[in-house]
Amino acid sequence: MLKIALATITILLSVVTFIVTVQKNTSDESVSVGPLSVEFLKLPTLTFENDPVPNFNQYKDVIQKKQAFFGYLLPEIKRQNAIIIKEREAVFRLFTLYKEGEGFTSNQQTLFDFLLTKYTVEFDVLNEVVFKELLAKVDVIPEALVLVQAAIESGWGTSRFAIKGYNFFGLWCFKKDCGFVPRQRNDGAVHEVAKFKDLSHAVMTYMRNINRLYAYEDLRAMRQSSFEQGNEASAELLATGLISYSERGQEYIDELLNMLRVNKKYMGLER
């Protein structure tokens, strides 16, 4: 009974903290206004997203190669994070409507359903906990972390999966002919390495996976905890939540952290 009571108190405190942070966010004058619909989330695509992947092997200078690789991926990473920011704003605004007892319009309900489906949030009764779970999933991923994962998983953009299918993140799929059959695949395995139609599709899928799959629940918990404390989660912190991304486990985390330490200065990120 004591354990149940403590768990209940923990949940209530978490929800109260969540409501306070939502109120702080929605009172910020920087929050944009506009009709709440799926159209609200759209941003213009980049002009080069369908272009062939650059030949990064052409660079003999290692630093130039790194800068070219980061420079190619960074605009789309920023774009996808910008979409997530709009999605997150939409959740805050929908939660405000819910708190005020206002029902959703048809467009607002369609938007809410879209976000619930995209981030795999299910519920029996709509309440504050549903919005808290959604916001834990609808949040940005540090650009530096995305860049170093892409570098590791694609061999700095030189893997055939990256060159022929925009797959910079080693993502798998499980339907026949959904991608590339790995040259080294265990007997009985059915997975393929996913092939994407363009760079936007690839980066979106990677970010959606991080934000919704159970394997990365720890990463999202760290990020949400940082948010509730008024801090921005760093790439280094969230890297430790990717223990399930690779079979290499802690060795993979150590490589990510080392890559961040060595390569941040080449990424062109704002100081």
Salt bridges, closest charged atoms under 4 A:
GLU39 OE2 - LYS42 NZ 3.02
GLU76 OE2 - ARG79 NH1 2.97
GLU87 OE2 - LYS118 NZ 2.76
GLU89 OE2 - ARG93 NH1 3.44
GLU133 OE2 - LYS137 NZ 3.83
ASP139 OD2 - ARG88 NH1 3.72
ASP139 OD2 - ARG223 NE 3.84
GLU143 OE2 - LYS78 NZ 3.38
GLU228 OE2 - LYS132 NZ 2.70
GLU236 OE2 - LYS264 NZ 2.99
GLU251 OE2 - ARG248 NH2 3.71
GLU255 OE1 - ARG248 NH2 2.56
GLU270 OE2 - LYS78 NZ 3.36
